[in-house]
Amino acid sequence: MRPIEYQYDDFIVSTDCSRLDRDVIHRFLTNSYWAGGIPRDVVDRSIDNALCFGVFEKSNQVGFARVISDYATFAYLADVFILEAYRGRGLAKFLMECIVRHPQLQGLRRWTLATGDAHSLYAKFGFTALHRPEGFMEIHNPEVYKPKP
Ligand SMILES: CC(C)(COP(=O)(O)OP(=O)(O)OC[C@H]1O[C@@H](n2cnc3c(N)ncnc32)[C@H](O)[C@@H]1OP(=O)(O)O)[C@@H](O)C(=O)NCCC(=O)NCCS
């Protein structure tokens, strides 16, 4: 897929995988509440097999998100973050706009995501609580990255 770039003030959102700073992404995710302890090789694989959106100030990566999709019916949004020093200036909203408008992600029947506390961010882009939570199932293994005893 041809990479796309979007400009926002001095920042760029890019889907060019080769621009990503995998050290920054791994450092953030391995300390996050949802993927704590995630190994570097797992982050690498997750990047290699997703449509990734990097947020950059010049060449420095300051934010990230990735979408897992069949580009036809379904997409799952994951690993959204903006580095702390860059928060509160609209970057996550711009990143979300780039994601939901991406040409390969149009006409999907369903998008899903999981969030601890950022519901109102995603609500701005059409996400709602599950209409029929009883119709959804999951396999969730939050201990998957914990060292085995
Ligand atoms: C959530 C996060 C991506 C927001 O980034 P940001 O660039 O500061 O966000 P923006 O400046 O674009 O504004 C976010 C908007 O969503 C709202 N919001 C909702 N939940 C929020 C949350 N948990 N944190 C920050 N903003 C939140 C803000 O109030 C703001 O709305 P407003 O414009 O009406 O005031 C950032 O705080 C972050 O990386 N947090 C740590 C990682 C995380 O929790 N990621 C989400 C996992 S689902």
The ligand as a Gaussian input file, in Angstrom:
#p B3LYP/6-31G(d) Opt

LIG

0 1
 C       -5.133000       9.586000      25.011000
 C       -4.048000      10.391000      24.286000
 C       -3.657000       9.626000      23.033000
 C       -4.602000      11.772000      23.932000
 O       -3.600000      12.480000      23.222000
 P       -3.592000      14.091000      23.071000
 O       -2.797000      14.437000      21.876000
 O       -3.212000      14.696000      24.356000
 O       -5.142000      14.380000      22.794000
 P       -5.763000      15.680000      22.082000
 O       -5.020000      16.895000      22.499000
 O       -5.893000      15.418000      20.621000
 O       -7.239000      15.743000      22.734000
 C       -7.889000      14.589000      23.139000
 C       -9.348000      14.880000      23.329000
 O       -9.932000      13.689000      23.863000
 C      -10.277000      13.894000      25.228000
 N       -9.849000      12.706000      26.000000
 C      -10.657000      11.711000      26.328000
 N      -10.014000      10.798000      27.039000
 C       -8.753000      11.220000      27.168000
 C       -7.606000      10.666000      27.794000
 N       -7.637000       9.516000      28.454000
 N       -6.462000      11.347000      27.726000
 C       -6.425000      12.521000      27.063000
 N       -7.481000      13.096000      26.443000
 C       -8.645000      12.444000      26.493000
 C       -9.615000      15.190000      25.654000
 O      -10.364000      15.791000      26.683000
 C       -9.644000      15.973000      24.350000
 O      -10.944000      16.436000      24.104000
 P      -11.274000      18.020000      23.853000
 O      -10.561000      18.424000      22.627000
 O      -12.762000      18.022000      23.713000
 O      -10.765000      18.713000      25.062000
 C       -2.804000      10.617000      25.198000
 O       -3.228000      11.236000      26.405000
 C       -2.050000       9.360000      25.521000
 O       -1.194000       8.934000      24.772000
 N       -2.335000       8.761000      26.684000
 C       -1.613000       7.581000      27.122000
 C       -1.911000       6.391000      26.255000
 C       -3.372000       6.092000      26.165000
 O       -4.093000       6.094000      27.167000
 N       -3.810000       5.807000      24.926000
 C       -5.170000       5.468000      24.638000
 C       -5.310000       4.001000      24.752000
 S       -6.943000       3.502000      24.221000

